[in-house]
Amino acid sequence: MILCVLGVNHKTAPLNIREKFNIPSEKIPSLLSSLRDSKISSSAVILSTCNRSEIYCELNAEIHCLISWFSKCLGVSVSDFQDYSYQHFDLDAVKHLMAVASGLDSMIIGENQILGQVKKAFSISKSHKLIQSKLGKLFQKTFQVTKEIKNSTEISNNSISVAYAACALARQIFSSLIETNILLIGAGETVELCSKHIMSHGCNQLYFANRTLDNAHNLANEYDGKALKLNQIDDVLNDIDIIISSTGSSEFIIYQKQIEKILLDRDRPLFIVDLAVPRDVEPTIDKLENVFLYNVDDMNFIVDSNLNKRKSAVDTVKYIIENEALQFMSWVNSLESVESIKAYRTKVDSIKDELLIKSIKLLKDGEDPEKVMLELSNKLVNKLIHQPTRAMNNAAYNGDFQKLSLMRDILGLNQNK
């Protein structure tokens, strides 16, 4: 059984490709069940965020079987998988997961949001009983290592996020948010982080729009804003200066026609940041005059400065991950020896029991005990040495003296030299 990760992320695939691979959270349980039924893996975790879609699993089949299954489930061509995906196995898979959870592999190095997303993905698999020993231990180990990294390095000190980057970009364009009206669409963690950043700098009016009005009210009450349902956005759109959207919708929330309508009576710019994958805002809006549309990949402007601040911490984190991953794989490899020893003991016990039953029957039939014991010992020896003897003969016959020497080591024969 092989530990494996298959996925795409912001490094290997542009936004329009990542949209194809995005997996809504409500679909993950059924995908996991489908994977188990396929026999490809019975232990897996699916992680899908705006910057990555990955499956971590204990692989029972060839990797092409997993790719074929995944592409069929997502409706993505196999060629897209080959062009944009990556595959990691065993040690590399372990290092990759630790890098992801610690924020080392994030677009914005050291961001904390990804750890919560990894924990949630693991929890979904665990609640559906799709976690077995190796993968379960890997994730638990990863959470321990990530905690150590956060505590012992500066990788996440004063950490920033995509939400922070969106607000920083807004401040660059408007210089001050005090007189702006801002519309936040969605009610997840990213929108809440945006709310905190906006409140720390102030604004004229903050609106929260959500499909569920109660969710919008919860945020509006906490951050002194006004709550809207999605179908009420048009009522305030002409008053808005900044829109930041991050929902889990599979369809656009803001369409070009909506924006064109308000531009007829508007003489000031509209700034839109679409942090959703798939996108919430129709991309053609970018062509409209006096409208500035940015997506999650445009947040790269903050990556270089962030990386420079954390460069020394990055090297330390890589060192920690390398050592911890090697230790984990040593444990995994030790399991293989345990399983082999168990199988060998079972085989020997089976031989012993078979011969013992026959010997007891002979004794009950009145056979000479000494003769029975001698025959038992001879047969037991012959049975136990049969397979090793044949293997050594074959190795010698084929000139494979390295294998022959290895077998002598295993059988303890070289100790007499």
N, C-alpha and C positions, 0 to 999 in steps of 0.2 A: 504494500500500500504506500502511495506517494503523496506527500503534502504538495499541494499545487495552488497557484493563484493565476487566474486568467482575467484580463481586464483591459480597459482603455482609461486614459486620464488626460489631463490638460497638457501633458508633455507629448503625448503621442497622437492626439486627435483634436482638431479644431471644434468649436462649439457646434456647428451644424452636424458634425458626425456624432459628438457626444449626446446630442438630442436623440439620435436613433437608438442609442444604447441605454438611455435613462430608463429606470424601472420604478414605477410608482410603488410606494411602500405597501399599499394594500394588495399588490400583486405578488409580493415576495413569498408569502406562505405557500401559495399554489405552485409557484415555480420550484420551491424547495421540495414539495411533495412530488412534483413531476420528475425532478432529478433523482429522488430516491426510488421512484417506481421504474426509472430507466435502468437502474442497477449501476449507473456510472459512478455514483457516489451516494452514500447514506449518511454522510457527515459533511455539512456545508454551511457557509455563511455568505449572504449576498449583501454587498455594500454599494449603495447607489446615492451619490451626492451630485452637486452641480459640477464638480470637477473630476469625478471618477465613477465608473461602474465596474465592480470587480466581484468575482466569486472565488472564495477560499474553500478548499475542500480536501478530503482524503480521497484520492483518485483511485478507482478500481478498474479503470479502462484506459485505453490510449487517449492522448490529449485530443486527437482529431474527433473522437466521439463526443467529448465535452464541447468542443467548438461547434460541431454540427447541431448538438442539442440546444446550445445557447443561441445560435443564430436562428434556429427554427422558432424558438420561444419568443425572441425579440423581433422577429420579422426582418432581421438584418442579414445581408448576404455574407456568405463565407469569405468572399474576397475582401469585404470591408474588415472582417476579423483579421485576415492575414495582413492587410495594409496598416491597420491602426492599433492592433492589440499587442499585448506583451504576455509572456508566459514565464513563470518562475517556479522552480521545483525545490523541495526540501530546504536546504540551507538558504538559498536565495529567496524562497517564498517566506521563510521565517524573518529574514532581514527586511524584506519588503513590508510585511505587516507591521513590524516594529517601527519602521520609518514612517509609515502612514499614520499610525496611532499617535506617534510623538510629535507630528507636525513637520517632520523633516522633509516629507515628500509633498507637502502642500504648496500651492501656488504662493501663498504668503507664509514663509518659513516660521514655524513655532506657533501658529494659530491654534487656539484651544478647541474650537468648535468640532473639529474632526474626531477627537477622542470620544465625545458624546455620541457622535454618529456611529462610530465603530462599536461602542458598547450597546447601542440600540439594535444594531444589526445582529450582534451576537445574541442578545436577549430574545429576538424574534426566533432565531433558529433553536435556541434552547427551549423556549416555550412550546415549540412544535416537535420537540424530541428529535432534533436533527443534528445533535452534537454528540460525537463519540470521543473516546479518551484522548487521542493525539491532538485533534483539533481543539477540543475543550481546554486541554493543558496549554496549548499554544496561545490561545487568547488570554487565559488567566495569567500566563507568564508575561505576555505583552503588556497587559494592564499594570503589572508590577514594575516592569522595566520602564514603562512610560512615566509612572509615578516617580521612580528614581531619577529619570532624566529631568523631569520638571523641577524636582527638589534640588538636584545637585549641579545643574547647569543654568545658564541664562537664556536658553533657547526660547523660552516663553515669557521672559521678563518684559513687562509693558507690551504684551503681545497685541498685535492688530489683527483685523479680520477683513473679509471682503466687505462687510457692512461698514467698517471703519473707512476702508478705501473709497467706498461710494460717497460717504459723507465728506471725506477729505476733498474729493473731486468737486463736489458741490460747493464747498467753501472756496476752492480755487477759482471757480467760475463767478460766484456771486460775492466773493470777498467777505461778505457778512450775511448770515442767515436771518438776522433779526427781523427784517421786513418781509421775509418770504413766506408764502403759503405752501405747505408741503403735504403731499398725499402719499401715504404708505399703504401698499396693497399686499395683503397676506396677514398671517397672524403667527408665523413660526418664529424660530429663534433668530433668524437673520433680521426680520422686521423689528423684533424687540431690541436687538443690538443697535439697529439704526435709530430707534426711538431714544435710547440712552445717549447716543452720540449727539443727536439733534438737541435734546433737552439740555445737554451740557453747554451748548453754544447758543441756544435760544432760537425762536422763530416767531413769526406773527401768528400763524394758525397751523395746527397739525391735524390732519384728517387720517382716519384709519378705515380702510374699506376691506370687507371680507364677505365671502359667500354666506357665512353664518354671522348674523348681526351680533349675537351674544359675544363672540370672540372679538369682534371689533370694539364692542362696548368695554370689554375687560381691559384692552390696551388703552382705549380713550380715557377711561377712569384713572388708570395708573399714570398716564403721561399727559394729562390735562388736554385731551384732544376731542375731536368730534367723530362719532361713529357713523359709518355708511354701509349699506349693502352694495354689492357690486353694481347692481342696476341703477344705483343712485349717483354713480361717479359723474355722469354727464351733467348733473345738476350743479356741480362745483368746479368742473374741469376748467372753465374759463378763468377762474380765480387762482388756479394753481400755477406756481412757478417751478416746483420740483416734484417729480414723481419717482418713487423708488418702489419697485415691485419684485416680490419673491413669493410666488405661490407654487402649489404642486399641480396646477392645471395642465391638462393636455392640449388645451386650446388657448388662443390669444385672449387676453383680458382687455387690452387696449388695441383698437384697430385704427388704420390710417384715416378712415372716413370720420371717426370721432374727432381726431386732431385737426383735420382739414376744416371741419365745421367751426371750431373755436378760433381758428386762425383768421377767419373772415372779419372778426371784431377784435383783433388782438394786435398790439404793436410792441410787445415785449417777448423775450425769448422763453422757450420752454425747455427745461432740462429733464431728461428721462434716463434713469438707470435701471436696466432690466437684469436682475441678479438670478433669474429663474432658469432652470434647465429641465424640460423644454422652455423656450422663451415665452414670456407673458405678453410681450409687445411686438406687434407686427413690424418686421425689420424694415419694410419699405418706408416707414415713417422717417427714417434717417434722411430721405431725399427731400423732405419738406424744408422750406426756408424758415430760418429762425427756430428750428427744432434741433436739439442736440441729443442724440440717442447713444447710449453706451451699454455694453453688455458685460457679462462676468469676465470675459477674456480681456476686456479693455482695462481691467483693474491691474494689469501687469505694470502700469506706470509706477506703482509703489513697491514692486518686488525687489528691484535692484538696491534701492536704499535700505530696505528691510534686511536684505541678505548681507549687506556690508556691516550692518550693526550686529549681526549674529554670527559672523564668520567663525570666530574662535569657538563659539558654542557648538557650531555645526560639526567641527572636527572632533570635539569631545563626544558628542552624541553618536557620531559614526563609530567611534572607538568602543563605546559602551554597547551599541547594538551588535557589533561584530563579535565581541566576547560573549554576550548573552545568547546570541544565536548559535554560536558554536557549542556552548554548554547545553542548550536545549536539544540540539541535534545529537549530542552524545547520549542524552537520556533516551531519545527516540531510537537510536541505534542499539542501546542496551535492551530495549524491549524486544528487538528482533532476536537477540541471544536468548532471552527468557522464553520466548515462544518456541525457539528451536530446542531448547533444553526440555521443555514440557513435552514436545512432540517425541523427542528421543526417549524420555522416561516412559511415556505411554506405550511406545513400541516395545521397549524392553520388558515392561510389565506384562504386556500381552503375550510375549514369547514365554516368559516365566510361568504365567497362569496356565497357558496351554499345556506345557510340559508337566507342570505340577499336578494338574487334574489327571493326566494319564498315569503318572507315577502313583498317585493315591489309589487309583483303581487297581493297578497291578498289586499293590500291597494288600488291598482288601481281598484280592483273588488268591492270596497266599504265596505270591512270588517272594523269592529270597530278598530281604531288605537291602543287603549289601550290593547285590546285583542291580536292584532297582535304583539305588542311589548313584552307583557308578554310571549307569546308563543315562540317568537324569543329568549328571554333571557334564558328561561327554556331549550330549545333545545340546545342552545349554551353551557350552563353549562354541560348538560348531555353528549354532544359529547366530550367536553374537558376532563371531568373526567372519561370517560368510560375506556380508556386504563390504566391509573394509578390505578383506582379502581380494575380492574380485576387483575392487576399485584400484588397489595397488598393482595388481597384475596388468590391468588395462593401461595404467599410467606408464609402467615399465615397458610394455609392449609398444606403446605409441611414442616412447622416448621423452615423455613428459616428466623429467626428473625433478623439476620444481614442484610439481603437484605431489610427486612421490615423497619428496623431502617434507612438504607441508603435512602430509598424512602421518609421516613418522613423528613429527612434532605433536600433532593432535593426539596420537596414540601413546605419546611419551617414550618412544623408542630411541630418540636421539639423546635422552638423558643419560644413557649408559655409556655414551662415547667418552 
